């Protein structure tokens, strides 16, 4: 059986934890150039998972291109932003940056239940009702928490969180990740993504991952093999078997 053409969950026991569950994938412009990203999103959908893609609001062309690529090969992608149905309501923080105040996941849930792949632009409705932008990392975190996602995935050109001078850190608890992000040793963008990933896990996401989306089939390796790539962030609580 070719798993990429016959995405049958009954024949893929490693995919069963993902059935009917949302996988939130935060992408950047580089990720759209991945040779397997589009194929992997369709594989998730056909195997019973529910992919939800989030991109920065300033990268409108990136989102539009992804919608076109998915639909061209038989998927059903739809572009959406957080102002639709007040999916994201935003408020400014003390530094003037917008943060997610509330999430209404009903529209996204309907789209996912009907088999669509939402391509979500990181915008929302401000308290005045005007359209406002929010960091894609924050939007992905909030949506993953509201959807009780099985995975929250962030792009990392280095393949994860660097482990000193060689390799990457394979796994951290959310507390360890937050401590590392606050230490000031990570690049600012990576620290932001690590913080968002850890907070997502603390809000009910099963696990978050930082990985290189250019690796062939990076987003579905775990569904196929039960082995993750990159750095995985998990709950502080480990239940005994």
Secondary structure, DSSP 8 states (H G I E B T S, - for coil): --TTT---GGG-GGGGGGTT-EEEEE--HHHHT-SSHHHHHHHHHHTT-EEEEEE-TT-HHHHHHHHHHHHHTT--EEEEETTGGGSEEEEE-TTS-EEEEEE--HHHHHHHHTT-EEEEESEEEETTS-EEE--HHHHHHHHHHHTT-SEEEEE-TTSSEE-TTSSEE-EEEHHHHHHHHHTT-S-HHHHHHHHHHHHHHHTT-SEEEEE-TTSTTGGGHHHHHS---SEEEE-S-----
